[in-house]
Amino acid sequence: MSDGTFPRRYPTEFIEIWKLRNGSRFLLRPVLPQDETLIAEMVRRLSPTARGYRFHGGLRELSQAQCRKMSCVDFESHVAVVVTCRDQGGEIVVAEARYAVNRDAGDRSAEFALVVEDYWQRRGLGFLIMNTLILSARNSGLQWLYGDVLVRNEPMLKLMRRCGFCCSPDREDPYLVRAELALAGAGTWTRHNSGFPSHWRRWWRRLFCVSKVGDRYRTR
């Protein structure tokens, strides 16, 4: 961090506005230190099942240290994005996703995690936010993304397969499935060249109208 309130590197290329065909609008953006409270509130709103899937335990709420760790990232060794929308009380976080580079693997791989708030699940947000992580990881030169998913978390396993991950039983823990995606290959990914099957890209376009925002982009 440069001054404790804003990351030294803030990847504005991640910023997008997503609009569901029913008119619901979401903002995808890199996480900010100021999101500490919003992330804590989202975790409190999660069902016990969703919290268990995300944190693999009986966590009820995040500690202040955990919130700070999730909101203060360098966007190099730790990349995190959030999806927000507005309710009557202002901006709320409805999904978050991140990956942390595995230094023990020579900076070639990263472990990911993501969660979508219960009410907003099965609307395509998980696919979109996972796509963003994949784009970032590959364009950063990583070769692998991986994560551990609970065996009973069928929605997450379905999402992983949809995104091209290979899912196999963990050799040491029968309650876990290891999801892995090879990122090796030349070139830079974009939303239109993401490596996903064409039928999934068509599905994505049917669900959402997506606009880039920032200095180089124009909103619709």
trRosetta pair geometry for C-beta under 8 A, 3 or more apart (Angstrom, degrees):
i j d omega theta_ij theta_ji phi_ij phi_ji
1 4 5.5 92 131 -83 138 28
1 5 7.5 118 -174 22 124 27
1 6 7.2 131 -155 74 89 33
1 7 6.0 -78 -109 -110 67 45
1 8 6.4 -180 -140 -28 18 85
1 33 7.2 44 -115 -55 137 137
1 72 6.4 -39 -57 -162 129 107
1 74 7.6 -108 -46 -95 58 76
2 6 6.3 -25 45 80 107 81
2 7 7.3 81 -2 158 91 20
2 8 4.5 126 -50 -87 96 77
3 6 6.4 21 46 36 98 84
4 33 7.3 152 158 -178 50 177
5 33 5.8 -135 -148 61 37 137
5 34 7.2 38 -164 -50 83 94
6 10 6.8 -46 177 -51 92 135
6 32 7.2 -25 -116 -146 63 98
6 33 7.1 -112 -73 16 30 113
7 10 4.9 134 68 -71 106 82
7 30 7.6 -75 26 135 147 134
7 32 7.6 -125 -11 -122 98 59
7 33 7.6 159 -46 -28 75 96
7 72 7.9 162 -79 -155 90 58
7 73 6.9 -17 -96 80 134 58
7 74 6.5 159 -148 -130 111 34
7 75 5.9 83 166 -2 153 116
8 74 7.2 1 38 -147 102 79
9 74 7.0 51 42 172 104 63
9 75 4.9 -133 95 73 102 125
9 76 6.8 78 50 -45 144 96
10 30 5.9 -179 -162 73 74 146
10 75 6.9 160 -103 -17 31 160
11 14 5.0 69 108 -11 103 107
11 30 5.4 121 54 -57 82 142
11 75 5.6 179 -16 -165 105 141
11 79 7.9 4 13 -139 142 107
11 136 7.4 96 120 -119 170 115
12 15 5.4 -30 -169 2 62 118
12 30 7.8 -84 -81 6 33 119
12 214 4.4 131 158 -129 117 142
12 215 7.1 57 118 11 153 92
13 214 7.3 -105 -84 51 36 168
13 216 7.9 -1 -101 45 79 130
14 28 6.6 -112 155 134 82 98
14 29 6.4 111 106 -147 100 34
14 30 5.0 99 62 -48 142 86
14 81 5.6 -136 173 -106 140 127
14 132 6.1 76 -145 -164 96 122
14 136 7.1 8 -89 -74 113 121
15 27 7.5 -15 -158 -174 82 90
15 28 6.7 166 -145 92 33 70
15 29 4.8 20 -108 -107 82 82
15 30 7.4 -64 -61 0 79 78
15 212 7.2 89 92 -162 74 64
15 213 5.1 -77 126 66 113 92
15 214 5.3 125 61 -47 128 113
15 217 8.0 -173 86 48 96 139
16 27 7.6 164 85 -156 45 49
16 28 4.5 7 54 52 89 113
16 29 8.0 -167 28 -65 51 58
16 210 5.7 -7 180 -168 125 98
16 211 6.7 151 -163 77 73 43
16 212 5.8 -46 -107 -102 78 49
16 213 6.8 157 -114 11 25 86
17 25 6.5 -16 -173 -166 100 100
17 26 7.3 151 -162 80 52 49
17 27 5.9 -26 -105 -103 66 66
17 28 7.7 -155 -76 22 19 77
17 210 7.2 157 81 -156 55 48
17 211 4.6 -8 56 60 103 97
17 213 5.9 73 -21 -30 100 120
17 219 5.8 48 15 -132 143 108
17 220 7.6 -147 80 33 128 85
18 25 7.2 150 84 -158 52 49
18 26 4.3 -14 63 62 102 101
18 27 7.6 -167 22 -77 78 18
18 28 6.2 64 -17 -19 111 104
18 83 7.5 -23 30 -141 133 114
18 125 7.8 141 102 -107 161 77
18 128 6.4 49 -98 177 152 168
18 208 5.1 -41 -160 -150 93 129
18 209 7.7 140 -162 73 45 50
18 210 5.6 -13 -105 -105 68 79
19 23 7.1 -28 -173 -148 97 25
19 24 7.1 161 -155 84 53 46
19 25 5.1 -15 -103 -103 80 74
19 26 7.6 -172 -75 23 36 69
19 208 6.5 124 64 -159 47 71
19 209 4.4 -22 65 60 106 97
19 210 7.6 -168 24 -76 73 35
19 211 7.6 30 -4 1 110 102
19 220 7.7 -99 8 68 142 122
20 23 6.7 -26 78 42 84 26
20 24 4.2 20 31 52 121 95
20 25 7.7 -128 17 -65 75 33
20 26 7.8 65 -25 -6 90 104
20 123 6.8 -39 -101 177 135 116
20 124 7.9 148 -104 47 95 124
20 207 6.6 -45 -130 170 74 75
20 208 6.3 -47 -95 -100 44 66
21 206 7.5 -28 -44 159 138 57
21 207 6.6 -116 -12 -162 103 32
21 208 7.6 -110 -36 -82 74 23
21 209 7.4 113 -82 -18 59 92
24 85 7.0 -21 -179 -130 94 145
25 85 6.6 141 89 -130 59 94
25 86 7.9 3 78 21 101 96
26 83 5.2 1 178 -175 124 102
26 84 6.8 148 -162 73 71 36
26 85 5.1 -54 -104 -72 68 96
26 94 7.2 -89 -126 48 116 130
26 125 7.1 -162 -131 -110 176 111
27 83 7.1 156 78 -156 45 53
27 84 4.9 -20 60 61 98 90
27 85 7.2 160 13 -81 77 45
28 81 6.2 19 -175 169 88 123
28 82 7.6 177 -145 90 50 40
28 83 5.4 -23 -93 -100 70 77
28 128 7.1 -123 -72 138 144 116
28 129 6.8 -169 -123 -97 119 80
28 132 6.5 -165 178 -70 140 157
29 32 7.9 -6 123 -26 117 99
29 81 6.7 177 95 -154 26 85
29 82 6.5 -18 65 60 72 80
29 84 7.1 -24 26 12 106 111
30 75 6.5 0 -151 -92 141 126
30 79 7.9 -78 -130 -164 102 75
30 80 7.0 94 -161 85 69 59
30 81 5.5 -63 -103 -103 43 73
30 82 7.9 53 161 16 14 77
31 35 5.2 -105 -161 42 84 151
31 39 7.7 26 -141 -62 124 129
31 70 7.4 -106 -173 147 162 68
31 71 5.6 -138 162 -138 120 54
31 73 6.2 70 68 19 118 118
31 80 4.2 -14 6 105 133 107
31 81 6.3 -148 -30 -108 80 18
31 82 5.2 92 -89 -19 80 105
31 96 7.1 46 -80 -140 122 110
31 98 7.7 -17 -9 -83 138 112
32 35 5.0 116 61 -17 71 99
32 71 6.8 -10 95 -175 37 95
33 36 6.5 -3 174 -34 54 104
33 68 7.8 15 -147 -146 86 70
33 71 5.3 102 -131 133 35 104
33 72 4.9 37 -102 -87 92 85
34 37 8.0 -35 169 22 55 94
34 71 7.5 -152 48 175 23 132
35 38 4.8 -64 -159 49 68 115
35 39 5.4 70 141 -27 92 100
35 71 4.6 -173 72 -130 86 114
35 82 6.1 -175 -152 -16 155 160
35 93 6.5 80 -164 -60 110 136
36 39 6.2 -60 -151 34 23 107
36 40 6.6 22 153 -17 61 108
36 64 7.9 34 177 -154 126 67
36 67 4.5 83 -164 148 85 109
36 68 5.9 8 -118 -85 127 53
36 70 7.7 127 -118 70 62 88
36 71 4.3 -113 -74 18 67 161
36 72 7.9 7 -73 -31 106 88
37 40 5.6 -55 -149 36 34 113
37 41 6.3 33 154 -19 67 106
37 67 7.5 52 -70 -177 30 143
38 41 5.8 -54 -148 36 31 111
38 42 6.5 33 153 -21 64 104
38 82 7.6 72 111 -174 127 161
38 84 7.4 -14 175 -108 148 115
38 91 6.9 -29 -112 113 140 93
38 92 6.4 175 -151 -146 100 42
38 93 4.4 109 147 -12 107 110
39 42 5.7 -51 -149 33 33 112
39 43 6.5 33 154 -18 65 104
39 62 7.2 -9 121 28 97 158
39 67 5.8 157 81 -142 113 85
39 70 5.4 -173 157 106 162 130
39 71 5.8 -153 4 -65 142 104
39 82 7.4 -109 -82 -101 94 135
39 93 5.7 -6 -84 52 52 162
39 96 6.3 35 -122 -54 102 157
40 43 5.9 -56 -152 35 31 110
40 44 6.6 32 151 -19 64 105
40 61 6.7 46 -166 -173 87 99
40 62 5.3 -120 -114 54 79 113
40 67 4.8 -15 -62 -103 104 134
41 44 5.6 -53 -151 35 35 113
41 45 6.5 32 153 -19 66 106
41 92 7.0 -98 103 -141 128 93
41 93 7.4 127 69 39 93 96
42 45 5.7 -60 -152 36 34 110
42 46 6.9 49 149 -37 65 94
42 92 7.0 136 -77 174 91 88
42 93 4.5 -71 -48 86 140 99
42 94 6.8 -166 -125 -97 121 22
42 96 7.1 128 93 -14 157 114
42 117 5.9 -105 -159 -76 95 114
43 46 5.7 -36 -156 8 38 118
43 51 6.6 83 -168 -110 80 105
43 54 8.0 -130 -123 84 91 151
43 59 7.8 -49 178 129 122 118
43 61 6.0 122 110 -136 113 57
43 62 5.2 78 62 -18 164 105
44 61 5.3 15 -85 -106 86 106
45 117 6.0 3 103 -140 118 118
45 118 7.8 -139 136 20 86 99
46 50 4.1 -127 -171 90 104 118
46 51 4.6 131 105 -55 128 84
46 54 7.1 -54 -159 8 166 137
46 115 6.9 -20 -103 166 140 137
46 117 6.3 -121 -87 -126 73 66
46 118 6.4 132 -141 -26 55 98
47 50 4.7 93 52 8 80 101
47 51 7.0 -148 90 -3 41 86
47 118 5.0 70 -11 -65 107 145
48 51 5.8 -56 -145 40 31 110
48 52 6.2 34 156 -21 65 107
48 58 7.9 -4 -159 -143 102 66
49 52 5.7 -57 -150 36 29 112
49 53 6.4 30 153 -19 64 105
50 53 5.7 -51 -148 35 33 112
50 54 6.4 26 156 -15 65 108
50 115 6.4 104 172 -160 99 114
50 117 7.5 72 162 -141 163 34
50 118 5.4 -124 -40 -65 149 92
51 54 5.8 -60 -146 40 31 106
51 55 5.9 -18 173 22 70 111
51 59 5.5 -134 165 78 116 90
51 60 7.4 60 151 -111 167 25
52 55 6.9 -75 -126 57 21 76
52 56 7.0 60 -179 -110 57 17
52 57 6.7 -154 -130 61 67 19
52 58 6.9 6 -96 -89 96 41
52 59 7.7 168 -84 35 49 79
52 150 7.5 10 135 -27 90 163
53 56 7.8 11 -168 -68 15 53
53 115 7.3 137 93 -111 99 100
53 149 7.9 7 -165 -155 89 74
53 150 5.9 -114 -124 26 67 126
53 153 4.7 118 -133 -106 113 127
53 156 6.4 169 -178 -26 126 140
54 113 6.7 88 -162 177 75 110
54 114 7.8 -103 -122 102 95 26
54 115 4.1 -7 -96 -75 130 132
55 59 4.5 -16 93 18 154 140
56 148 7.4 18 -75 102 145 114
56 150 6.6 169 -109 -60 83 107
59 62 7.4 30 176 -76 127 55
62 66 4.1 -131 -167 91 98 123
62 67 4.8 122 119 -56 130 83
62 70 7.2 -57 -149 6 158 139
63 66 4.6 98 52 6 77 102
63 67 7.1 -140 93 -4 41 86
64 67 5.7 -53 -148 37 33 113
64 68 6.3 33 154 -20 66 106
65 68 5.7 -54 -148 36 31 111
65 69 6.4 32 153 -20 64 106
66 69 5.7 -54 -147 36 32 111
66 70 6.3 25 156 -15 65 108
67 70 5.9 -61 -148 39 29 107
67 71 6.2 8 161 -4 66 116
68 71 6.2 -70 -140 47 27 98
68 72 5.5 -5 173 8 70 120
69 72 6.7 -63 -119 50 19 89
70 73 7.9 -23 -180 -46 26 106
70 80 6.8 150 -176 -138 63 164
70 96 7.3 44 176 155 118 155
70 98 7.4 -141 -147 -24 77 158
71 80 7.8 -120 -111 94 27 150
73 78 4.2 -125 -148 109 103 105
73 79 6.5 145 149 -103 142 16
73 80 4.8 141 -7 14 158 109
73 98 7.2 -156 -86 -138 158 125
74 77 5.9 31 61 36 122 83
74 78 5.8 84 33 46 79 89
75 78 7.4 -41 -51 83 23 57
75 79 5.4 65 -133 -107 53 75
76 79 7.7 139 0 -61 11 86
76 101 7.7 -46 133 -4 59 138
76 140 8.0 160 -145 -147 50 132
77 100 6.7 22 150 -158 75 68
77 101 4.6 -98 -147 34 64 115
77 103 7.4 3 -142 -62 123 100
78 98 6.8 5 -176 -177 80 117
78 99 7.7 -167 -143 94 45 44
78 100 5.0 -3 -105 -109 81 80
78 101 7.3 -108 -59 9 47 80
79 98 6.2 171 91 -151 53 68
79 99 5.5 5 54 52 97 81
79 110 7.9 17 27 -178 107 158
79 133 7.2 146 102 -129 120 76
79 136 5.5 178 163 140 161 147
79 137 7.6 -155 45 -69 148 72
79 140 7.8 -142 -44 -40 147 156
80 96 6.6 4 -174 -175 102 101
80 97 7.1 174 -148 92 61 41
80 98 3.7 -14 -100 -98 83 110
81 96 7.2 174 90 -150 46 58
81 97 5.7 -8 58 60 88 85
81 98 7.3 171 18 -78 57 62
81 129 6.4 -168 91 -151 117 94
81 132 5.6 -50 41 119 165 142
81 133 7.3 -143 21 -66 119 77
82 93 4.9 -56 -171 -133 128 111
82 95 6.8 153 -162 86 55 56
82 96 4.8 -20 -105 -100 77 83
83 93 7.1 106 71 -158 49 65
83 94 5.5 -59 99 65 97 86
83 95 4.0 19 37 52 116 102
83 96 7.4 -144 18 -67 71 42
83 116 7.8 3 46 -118 135 86
83 125 5.8 -151 70 -161 175 118
83 128 7.8 85 -86 91 137 117
83 129 5.9 -93 -37 -76 119 125
84 91 5.1 11 176 -171 132 101
84 92 6.4 160 -151 80 81 36
84 93 5.4 -48 -94 -96 82 51
84 94 6.7 137 -120 8 28 83
85 91 7.5 165 89 -144 22 61
85 92 6.4 -21 64 59 67 85
85 94 5.7 13 12 -12 102 133
86 90 6.5 -70 -142 179 84 26
86 91 5.7 -44 -96 -90 72 53
86 92 7.4 134 -117 13 24 79
87 90 7.3 -8 59 49 65 29
87 92 5.6 12 7 -3 110 127
89 92 7.3 65 73 -54 102 107
93 96 6.2 18 173 -53 127 103
93 117 8.0 140 118 -39 63 122
94 116 6.9 18 143 -159 79 69
94 117 4.6 -89 -159 17 68 124
94 119 7.7 -81 -146 68 113 96
94 120 4.8 56 169 5 126 158
94 125 7.1 -70 113 -160 110 166
95 114 7.1 15 -179 -177 96 95
95 115 6.6 -164 -144 97 63 51
95 116 4.3 -10 -104 -109 109 69
95 117 6.5 -112 -64 -1 63 77
95 120 6.7 -108 -46 94 104 136
95 125 5.1 -176 -36 150 159 128
95 126 7.2 -149 -141 -79 141 57
95 129 5.5 -145 133 -38 131 160
96 114 6.9 -164 99 -142 48 61
96 115 6.2 9 53 52 78 84
96 129 7.9 177 -175 -172 9 151
97 112 6.9 4 -177 -174 93 103
97 113 7.0 -172 -146 95 57 48
97 114 3.5 -2 -106 -105 94 104
97 115 7.7 175 -76 20 65 47
97 129 4.5 146 -2 149 138 114
97 130 6.5 -149 -138 -79 161 51
97 132 7.1 126 74 70 134 108
97 133 5.4 -99 137 -50 125 126
98 112 6.8 171 93 -148 42 63
98 113 5.9 -5 58 56 84 84
98 114 7.4 162 17 -79 54 66
98 133 7.5 167 -136 -107 6 121
99 110 4.1 68 160 140 118 125
99 111 6.3 167 -152 82 76 34
99 112 4.2 -35 -91 -91 94 75
99 113 7.6 154 -88 14 49 61
99 133 5.6 117 -23 -161 116 115
99 136 7.7 171 33 90 122 118
99 137 6.1 8 57 -79 163 116
99 145 6.4 -71 -117 -132 147 101
100 110 6.0 171 80 -160 30 90
100 111 5.6 -14 56 57 86 87
101 107 5.6 10 174 -134 128 68
101 109 7.5 135 -153 90 60 38
101 110 4.7 -49 -96 -96 47 99
101 142 7.1 -138 -114 -95 94 121
102 105 4.2 37 106 18 117 112
102 107 7.6 -177 74 -96 56 25
102 108 7.7 -42 68 57 100 59
102 109 4.8 -6 34 82 124 87
102 110 6.1 -166 -8 -97 80 35
102 111 6.3 88 -59 -20 102 91
103 106 7.9 63 -178 -62 39 13
103 107 6.5 10 -117 -65 50 71
105 108 5.2 -103 133 48 100 89
105 109 4.6 -16 99 32 156 104
105 144 7.9 -69 146 51 155 122
107 142 7.7 -111 157 -102 65 78
108 142 6.5 121 179 -149 36 61
108 143 4.6 -12 179 26 94 114
108 144 6.5 47 131 19 84 94
109 142 6.3 104 -111 -167 25 103
109 143 6.3 -55 -72 65 71 80
109 144 3.8 -16 -113 68 102 104
109 145 7.2 178 -160 -80 76 23
109 146 6.3 9 179 7 122 108
110 137 5.8 -139 41 -125 132 118
110 142 5.5 -42 -4 -136 108 154
110 144 7.4 170 25 92 56 64
110 145 5.8 -21 68 -113 85 68
110 146 7.7 162 84 30 39 69
111 145 7.9 128 -113 -164 18 60
111 146 5.9 -42 -106 79 64 77
111 147 5.8 115 -166 -93 72 67
112 130 7.9 84 159 -132 150 81
112 133 5.7 84 -128 167 133 153
112 137 8.0 -68 -69 -58 118 143
112 145 5.4 22 -21 -174 124 107
112 146 7.3 160 15 73 85 26
112 147 4.6 -71 64 -58 77 125
113 147 6.2 157 -76 -134 54 130
114 126 6.6 127 126 -141 133 83
114 129 6.0 149 -147 109 137 121
114 130 6.2 -101 -8 -77 167 84
114 133 7.4 -118 -62 -25 125 147
116 120 5.5 -116 171 92 102 96
116 121 5.0 132 101 -88 118 73
116 125 5.1 131 -124 90 134 120
116 126 5.0 -92 -26 -65 137 91
116 129 7.5 167 -75 24 101 141
117 120 5.1 58 68 26 88 104
117 121 7.3 -140 91 -36 40 81
118 121 5.9 -41 -155 -3 32 117
120 123 5.7 -77 -177 28 65 132
120 125 5.6 19 145 5 111 151
121 125 7.6 -97 -108 46 34 111
121 126 7.1 28 -135 -29 72 120
121 155 6.9 15 -177 174 129 158
122 155 7.4 -85 -67 -140 90 129
123 207 7.4 145 170 -167 62 128
124 127 5.2 -54 -160 39 61 115
124 128 6.0 57 147 -22 83 106
124 203 7.9 -168 -108 137 119 94
124 204 6.7 142 -157 -124 126 64
124 207 4.4 123 -40 143 165 163
124 208 6.4 -152 117 -36 148 111
125 128 5.8 -60 -148 40 33 109
125 129 6.1 22 161 -12 70 110
126 129 6.2 -59 -140 41 27 102
126 130 6.0 26 161 -17 64 112
126 155 8.0 130 7 150 172 103
126 156 7.9 -129 -165 -111 149 63
126 159 5.1 -59 129 -127 130 150
127 130 6.0 -61 -146 40 24 109
127 131 6.3 31 154 -25 62 107
127 159 6.4 -140 -74 -145 70 98
127 162 6.5 -61 -107 114 108 133
127 163 6.9 -176 -135 -71 71 99
127 200 7.6 -152 -161 -178 137 112
127 204 6.6 -138 122 -98 133 103
128 131 5.6 -52 -150 31 30 116
128 132 6.8 33 151 -21 62 101
128 204 7.1 134 -80 -144 86 112
128 208 7.0 64 -81 -26 139 163
129 132 5.5 -45 -154 28 38 116
129 133 7.0 41 148 -17 63 98
130 133 5.6 -49 -154 33 39 112
130 134 6.4 39 150 -19 68 104
130 159 6.6 151 -21 160 159 114
130 163 5.2 -78 128 -92 136 155
131 134 5.6 -55 -149 36 33 112
131 135 6.3 35 153 -20 66 105
131 163 7.1 -147 -72 -126 67 111
131 191 7.6 65 149 -121 132 72
131 194 5.9 -6 -156 -164 107 152
131 196 7.2 -41 -111 -38 111 138
131 204 8.0 49 -42 -119 159 151
132 135 5.7 -52 -147 35 31 112
132 136 6.4 28 156 -16 64 107
133 136 5.8 -59 -149 39 30 110
133 137 6.0 27 157 -19 67 110
133 145 7.0 110 135 -133 109 151
134 137 5.9 -55 -142 37 28 109
134 138 6.2 20 163 -12 64 109
134 145 6.6 -97 -104 -4 71 158
134 163 6.8 -169 -47 -178 145 119
134 181 6.9 -52 -116 116 110 156
134 183 7.2 -173 -161 -103 78 112
134 189 7.2 -48 124 93 89 168
134 194 7.0 81 98 -173 125 102
134 195 7.6 -120 150 51 135 124
135 138 6.4 -63 -146 40 24 103
135 139 6.0 11 163 -8 63 117
135 189 4.9 -134 -124 94 75 120
135 190 7.4 62 -134 -117 123 18
135 191 7.6 -18 -86 -69 148 56
135 194 6.5 -58 -76 -125 97 98
136 139 6.1 -66 -141 46 24 103
136 140 6.0 22 159 -20 64 113
137 140 5.8 -63 -148 37 26 110
137 142 4.4 -59 -180 52 85 134
137 145 5.3 53 139 -68 174 114
137 183 5.8 -119 118 -93 105 163
138 141 7.9 76 177 -48 32 13
138 142 6.6 -85 -84 59 30 82
138 183 4.4 -150 -95 -169 87 117
138 185 7.7 -15 -154 57 119 92
138 188 7.7 145 117 -141 101 46
138 189 5.2 60 81 -1 138 124
139 188 5.4 51 -111 -142 97 89
139 189 6.2 -113 -52 38 96 85
142 145 6.9 75 124 -60 135 75
142 183 5.6 43 100 64 79 151
143 182 7.0 -25 166 -155 73 67
143 183 5.5 -173 -161 60 23 90
143 184 4.8 21 -143 -67 90 88
144 180 6.3 -23 -164 -163 109 96
144 181 6.9 147 -156 76 58 52
144 182 6.2 -31 -100 -108 75 47
144 183 6.3 -158 -72 12 22 95
145 165 7.8 -83 90 -102 100 106
145 180 7.2 157 85 -153 52 47
145 181 4.7 -4 57 54 97 104
145 183 6.3 79 -12 -39 90 120
146 178 6.4 -7 -168 -175 110 93
146 179 6.5 160 -153 86 56 56
146 180 4.6 -7 -104 -103 95 76
146 181 7.4 -171 -73 21 53 65
147 160 7.9 -141 61 -105 111 129
147 178 7.7 162 83 -153 33 53
147 179 5.2 -12 61 59 81 103
148 170 6.6 30 -133 -76 105 134
148 173 7.9 34 -157 65 132 137
148 176 4.8 -20 -169 -163 106 126
148 177 7.2 143 -159 70 56 42
148 178 6.0 -31 -101 -99 67 62
148 179 7.6 179 -91 17 17 80
149 153 5.3 -121 177 68 94 127
149 156 5.0 -167 -144 113 127 126
149 157 5.7 157 124 -72 150 78
149 160 6.6 -115 -33 -29 156 148
149 167 7.3 -39 44 -134 132 114
149 176 6.9 127 66 -159 38 69
149 177 4.8 -30 68 64 92 96
149 178 7.9 166 21 -91 79 14
149 179 5.5 48 -8 -18 119 117
150 153 4.4 95 65 -13 89 109
150 156 7.8 78 45 50 75 139
150 175 6.2 -24 -144 157 76 88
150 176 6.5 -55 -104 -104 39 57
150 177 7.5 19 110 16 9 87
151 169 7.9 20 -97 -118 110 83
151 174 7.4 -13 -40 147 146 59
151 175 5.5 -116 3 -163 111 43
151 176 6.7 -98 -39 -68 82 9
151 177 5.7 118 -92 -30 61 99
152 175 8.0 -26 -6 -161 92 84
153 156 4.2 0 141 30 114 119
153 157 6.2 132 98 -21 75 90
154 157 5.5 -57 -142 40 35 111
154 158 6.1 39 158 -23 68 104
155 158 5.7 -55 -150 35 30 113
155 159 6.5 32 152 -19 64 104
156 159 5.5 -52 -150 35 35 113
156 160 6.4 37 152 -22 66 103
157 160 5.6 -49 -147 33 34 114
157 161 6.6 31 155 -15 64 103
157 167 5.7 83 -151 -139 93 165
157 177 6.2 31 -102 74 115 157
157 179 7.4 -160 -120 -76 62 122
158 161 6.0 -56 -151 38 31 107
158 162 6.3 34 150 -22 64 108
159 162 5.4 -56 -148 36 32 115
159 163 6.3 21 156 -12 67 109
160 163 5.9 -64 -149 42 29 104
160 165 3.9 -56 175 52 91 136
160 167 5.6 100 105 -66 133 117
160 179 4.3 -83 -154 -137 149 142
161 164 7.7 80 -175 -50 31 10
161 165 6.4 -84 -77 60 33 80
161 167 6.1 -61 -67 -4 89 124
162 200 6.3 140 -179 -116 91 137
163 181 7.0 -52 122 -86 100 145
163 196 6.9 -57 -137 -103 50 108
164 181 5.8 79 100 -127 92 111
164 195 6.6 -39 -27 129 169 106
164 196 6.6 -132 -32 -106 119 64
164 197 8.0 158 -73 -19 100 85
165 179 4.3 21 159 -176 144 97
165 180 6.2 136 -161 61 88 27
165 181 4.6 -69 -100 -61 73 95
166 179 7.3 155 75 -153 42 50
166 180 5.2 -26 59 65 93 86
166 181 7.2 158 11 -82 74 47
167 177 5.2 18 -174 163 98 123
167 178 7.3 164 -148 82 50 44
167 179 5.0 -15 -97 -99 81 77
168 177 6.8 157 77 -161 23 79
168 178 5.7 -22 65 60 77 92
168 180 7.7 -20 20 14 101 108
169 174 7.1 -4 -169 -132 116 54
169 176 7.7 110 -164 90 55 58
169 177 6.1 -54 -101 -110 39 69
169 178 7.6 29 120 14 13 84
170 173 4.5 -5 100 56 139 80
170 174 7.3 -138 67 -75 92 18
170 175 7.9 -22 42 62 127 45
170 176 3.9 23 -7 86 143 101
170 177 6.4 -130 -25 -95 85 16
170 178 5.2 114 -85 -32 75 95
173 176 4.3 41 95 17 116 113
187 193 7.7 -79 149 133 130 133
189 193 5.9 -151 -146 100 56 79
189 194 5.2 70 -173 -119 116 51
189 195 6.4 -51 -114 -12 124 102
190 193 4.9 51 45 38 86 88
190 194 6.9 -100 83 -62 37 72
191 194 6.2 -7 -147 -49 25 117
191 210 7.1 -156 -160 102 159 152
192 201 7.8 82 -137 -155 47 141
194 201 7.3 153 39 -89 113 112
196 200 4.7 -91 160 78 117 127
196 201 5.7 140 91 -52 111 88
196 204 8.0 66 100 -18 154 139
197 200 5.0 89 66 6 83 101
197 201 7.3 -153 98 -5 44 87
198 201 5.5 -55 -150 37 39 112
198 202 6.3 42 152 -21 69 102
199 202 5.6 -47 -148 34 36 114
199 203 6.5 42 150 -21 63 102
200 203 5.4 -49 -149 35 37 115
200 204 6.3 43 150 -24 66 103
201 204 5.4 -49 -148 33 34 116
201 205 6.5 33 154 -17 65 103
202 205 5.8 -55 -149 37 32 109
202 206 6.5 35 151 -22 64 104
203 206 5.8 -56 -152 32 32 113
203 207 6.7 26 154 -16 65 107
204 207 6.0 -62 -154 35 30 108
204 208 6.4 -32 171 32 66 108
205 208 7.0 -85 -131 60 24 71
209 220 6.5 -81 151 58 121 156
211 217 7.2 143 164 157 72 117
211 218 7.2 -77 -170 103 108 52
211 219 4.6 87 138 -138 142 56
211 220 4.5 -146 -79 0 139 91
212 216 7.3 -39 136 92 134 82
212 217 3.1 -105 112 -148 105 155
212 218 7.3 49 75 38 83 39
212 219 7.7 -130 82 -80 39 56
213 217 5.4 -103 -80 89 8 116
213 218 7.9 1 -108 177 51 6
213 219 5.1 17 -92 -65 96 102
214 217 5.2 51 50 31 79 101
